[in-house]
């Protein structure tokens, strides 16, 4: 009897041990691992050089020895980007729990230099600007990307210079303090661009405009970007004048509602690519850690910005309000305008016949900003109203051309691409009738003639 009782105790203890040990669920060990990297360029080992492993949670620094080897011990498991100072890297590596992984990291000489030119005015967004500047300092300029900034804080202090890596606690570190100035004044932006390009020459220039945005709005104090407390702003035509001949290849709008077709039509010959949003952008703005990570780790700038866009729209502050951004090939805007011109002619010529259908489509498609509606959504709704084969063919050609503009557009299948102004008759008469026909978009498409017919 005692033997049976003893056997039962042993069996119970065995089952408890199996339950605690099986699958690792009850293990007290943390998820750590080791990785040994050999860094080389073709057959040449990269020695005595800083290597950084990083992801969205962790960051580790090390240096290669005289054999090009760097070891990271007891670090968190997961996938990591690799950054090798002075070189371009395409590798990602994985750290596996309780294992020592050995990997070879192949690097290339830096093929091109980027100067990233940031122009930011806090206005009433001081916290957001400070947070973004902190991110920039924590990443800093690299051998591949010069981070050049000019910004104004809410206390009217203006700073300019090259951002060098630091802990981000002092967002003015190493910068020159300038006299107060209006960031809405286009000449101040032009002066800064010229200064940045002369002092930090590069193969590629990226301009990032940070502030409130309002796309193309009929009121003088709202028609563009870089709003100031005195209600002034930089108009789209002024921005176009500044950008002409500056060799800025990429234009980023860290500002709300700048994905108006009227805006892009004005700037299409000034930059090769643009990134903008139809919707309001959270005051948190872009994630500049992600942006600089991709610019530094991907060989192709377009690939870097596509990866950035994909990551940005998944930011919680963006998903919570449904904000998206578009990455536009500006060289395709002329072709898009041709398709819009064909549609404008149809709408104008059939304005009496389809007046009710136009108004129904206007009412059914909400304004995203002021009188700005998503043009694809409006045209599709109108097409459903009239069921006309000629218009359907024009719409099909437009949609095909619209898709060709985007290098990235998460919501392309939900017919969100560009805002266009479609005001009612009273607003057209009071605010649009004089200024709107002068826009590059109206001149190239005749959209203003269609708007005049709305009753």
N, C-alpha and C positions, 0 to 999 in steps of 0.2 A: 504493500500500500504506500509506504514511504517512497519506494522507487518510482511508482506511478506519479505521485505528487511532485517529486523532484523533476521528472520528465516534463510534466505540465509547466512547471516554472521555467525550465530551460526553453521550451517551445515558445512561451509568451515573450520571454526576453529576446529571442531570435526574431520574432515577428516585429517587435518594437524597433530593433536595430535595423531591420530591413526597411521598415516604414520611414525611419529617420534618414537613412542613407540613400535610398533609392531615388534616382532622378535629380538629386542635389537640391530639392526644394527646401530642405531644412538645414542646409549647410550654412555655416557661419562665415565661410570664406568669401571675401569680396571678389568682384569680377575684374581681375587683373591679369596682365600678361606681359611678355617681353617681345621686343622686336629689334633685330639687328639689320641695319641698312648698309649696303655697299653702294656708294654714289660714284658714278662715272659718266664721262662724256666720250662716247665711242669706247676706245681702249684706254683712255686716260682717266685715272682715278682722281676724284676731286678731294683734295686734302685740306685740312685746317680751315674748314668752311662751316658757317652756321647752317644747321638744318632745323626746320620747324615742322612738327606734326600738329595739325589742328583740325577740329570740326566745330560744330555749333555749340559744343559743351566744354571741350578741353583743348589745352594748348601746351605743348612741350617743346623745349629748346635743347639742342645738343650741338656738338662740333665733331666733324670727321677727324680721324687721326691721320697719321702719315701714310696709311694704306687706304684711305677713303672710306673708313668704316665708322659708323656711329651707332651706339647702342642705347636703347631706351628701355629701362627696367621698371617693372611694377607699375605700369600705366593702365588706365581704364581700357577695357575691351571696346572694340568698335572700328569703324572705318575712318580713315584720316586722309586729308589732303597733305601733300608734302611740298614744302617750300625750301629751296636751296638758294642761299644768298648769292646773287650774281648770275643765276641761271634760270632758264625756263624749264618747268617740270610738268609732265602730263600724268604722272603716276598717282594712284591712290593706293593705300596699303591698309591691311586689316590686322588688328591685334586680337588674338584668340585667347580665351581664358586658360590660364595655367600652362600656356605653351610659350616657347621661344621661337618666333617666326623669323626666317632669314629671307630678305628681299633685296633685289638689285634695283636701284633707282637710276634710270637713264635721264640725263639732262642735256639740254641744248644751250648754246650761246644765245643770249638775248638777241632776238632778231629785229626788234623794233622798240622804240621808246614812245611812251604815251605821256602827254601832259594833260592832266585832268584839272580843268579850270572851274572853280566853284564860286558862284556869286550869290550871296544870301543876305536877305534883309529880314530881321526878326519881326518888325512891326509889332503885332500882338501875338506872335508865335515864339516868344523868347525861349521857353522851355524846350520846344522841339528843336530849335536851332542849336542850343547848347548841347543837347543830347547827340545830335548828328555830328557836331564838331568834336565831341568827346570820342565818338567812334572813329573819326578820321585820325585823331592823334594816337589812339590806341593801335591803329594799323600803321599809319605813317607812310611817308614816301619810300619807295624802293628803287632798286636799280632799274626797274622796268617802268614804274609809274611815278611821275612827279605829281604830288597833290598840292595844288596851288590855290589859295583861297583869298577872297576878300569878302568880309561880312560885317554887318552892323548889328550890335546888340540893342536891346530896348532902352539902354541908358545913352544911346546915340554915339557910343564909342565905335570906331571903325578900325579893323585890323586887316593887314595884308601880308602875305608871305608864303613860304614853303612849309608844309606841315611835316615835321620829323617825329618819328616814333617816340611815344612817352606813355605814362600811365593814364593820360587824359584828364588829370585833375586840374590842370591849367590849360585852358583852351586858347590862351594867348601866347603860349611859350614860343619864343623865337620869332614872333611876328612883329611887324612894324605897325605902330599905331598912327593912323592918319587923321587928318582933320575931319569933322563931321561933314556929311554930304548926302544928297538925295540919291537913293538907289534907283528911283524912277527916272532919273536923268540919263538918257541913253549915252551921252558923252562920257559919263563916268564908267559905264560898262565898256565902252570902246577903248578908253584909256587903259583900263585894267587888262583887257584881252591883249592889247599891243604890248604892254609891260610884261605880262606872263609869257608870251611867245618869244619876246626878245631875250628874256632872262633865262627861260627854261625851254630851249628849242627841242623839238621832238619830231618823230615821223607822223604821229597822229595826235590831233587835239580834240578833246571832249569838253564841251561847255555844259555846265549844270546850273540851271536857274532855279533858285529856291525862294519861295515866297507865296503869297496868295496869287491865284490865277483866276481868270474869268473868260478865257477864250476870246472870241470876238463878241463883244457886248456893245450895244449902240451908244451907251452913255460914255462920255469922254473919260470920266474918272474910273471906269471899270473895264475899258476895252484892252485888256492884255494882262500884264504881269508886273511884279515889283511895285505893289501898292505902298503908299506912304501915308503917314498920319495927316499930312496936309491934303489928302484925297487925290494927289497926283499919282500917275502910273505911267509905265512905259507902254506906249501903244505898239501894236503889231508892226505897223509900217516903220516906226522908229527902230524896232528890233531888226527888221529886214535891212534897214540902212546900215546899222552897226555890223551885221554879219557879212555883208557883201565884201567879197575879196579877202576874207580873213582866213580862209582855208580851215574852217572848223568842220570836221567831218561828222561829228555826232553832237546832237543837241538833246539834252535831257531836261524835261520839265518836272521838277519836284514841286509841283503846284497843281491846284485843282483845275479840272475842266478845260485843259488846253488841247484836247483832241477834237478841236473844231476843224472842219474841212476848210473854213475860211482862213484859219491860222496857217495850216500846212500849205495851202495854195499860195499864200504870201511868201513863205519861207522856202519853197521847194527848190529854188536855184541857189540857195545860200548854204545849205548843209546837205550831206548825203543821206543821213539817217536821223530819225527823231524817236524819242520815247515820251509818251504822254498818256493821260487818262481822260476818258469822258466824264468820269464821276469825281466826287470830292475825294481828295487824298487825306488820310488821317494826319493830324498835326505831328505825329511820330515821324512822318516822312519816309524816305527810303531807308533801307538797312544798308548802311555804308560799309559795314564789316563784310557783308556778303558781296557787295559790289566790287570792293577792292580785292577780295579773295579771288573772284572769278577773273578779273582783269589781270591779276598777277599769275594765275595758275593755268590759264588757257592760252594757247598760242594764237588763236583767232579771236579778234575783238568781237565780231558778230556772235560767235559761239559763247563768248563770255557774257555778253549782254542778254542773249536768249536765256542762258542759265540763270542769270540774275532776275529776269522778269518772271521766270517760272517759280523761283524761290520767293520773290516779293509778294506775289498774289496769294501765297499761302501763309503770309504773316497774319497772326490772329487779329490784329487791329484792322487789317484789310478785309479778311473774310467776314468779319462781323458786320460790315456795312456793304459788302458786295463790290468793293472797288477792284477794278482791273486796270492794267496798263497795256498799251499797244507799242510794238516796236515796228516803226514804219520805214520802208524804203522810199525815200522822197523822190527818187528818179521815176517812180511809177505814178506820181500825182498827176502829171500832164495827161497820161492815158486815162486815168480815172475821171478827170475833168471832162474829157471828150465824151465819155459815157453819160455823165451828168448833163452835159450840154444837149445830148440827144433827148434825154428825158425832159429837160426844161422846155425844149421846143414842143414836145408832145403835150405837156401840161398847159403851156401857154395857148397852143392852137385849139385845145379842147376844153378851155377853161369854162365856157358857158355850159357845155354838155355835161361836164363832170364836177360842177361846183359843189353839189351836195356830197359827193363821194370824197372830194378833197377835204371838206370840213369834217366829215365823219372820221376820216383817217387822222386828221389833226387832233380830234377829241379823243380818239381811242389810244393814241400813242402819247405817253406822258412827256412833259418837258423834263429833261434831266438838269438843265441849268437855264434859267430865264426862258427865252423862246427857243432854246436849243433842243432838238429832238434827234434821236438816232435816225440817220437818213435811210439806212437799210430797212429798219423797222417800219418807218413811215411809208416808203415806197411799196414794201410788201403788203402792208395793210391796204393801201390804195389799190394795188393790183387785185387783191381779193375782192374789193368792192366792185370793180368794173368788169373783171374777167374778160379783158380785151387782148387778143392774140398779139397785136402789134406792140402793145405796152409790155406784155409778158416777155417778149423777145428782148426788148430794151432793158427790162429789169434783169433778165438772165445774164445779159452781157455786162451790166453794171456789177452784179454780184461776183461774177468771175474775175473782173478787173479789180474789185475791192480786195478779194482774197490775195491777189498777187502783190498787193502793197505790203502785207503784213509778214514780217519775219517771225513775229510772235503775237498771238491774240488768243487768249484762253477761251473767250466767249464768242469765237467766230461762228459757231453753229447756232448761237442764239440771236444772230443778226444784230450784234452790237459792234460798231466799227468806228464811225465818225459822227460827231454832232454837226447839225446844220441848222441855221436859223429859219424858223417857220412861224413868224409872228402873226397875230390876227390883224385885221384891217386897221383897227384904231392904233395899235402899237406901231404898225408899219408907217402909217401916216405921221404919227407924232415923233417917232424916234429913228426910223430907218430910211425913210424916203430920200433923204439928202446924202447921207454918208455911205449907205450900203452899196449903191451902184458904183462907187469909186473903188471898191475892193478888187483885188486881183482875181478873186474867185468869181465875183459877179461878172467882171469883164470877160472872163474866159468861158463861162458857162451860160450866161443869161438867166441865172436863177432869180435875179431881181425882177425880171419881167414876169416870171411866174408868180412871185410874191405879190406883185401889184394887182393880180387878178383875184386874190383871195378876198371874199366878202363875208 
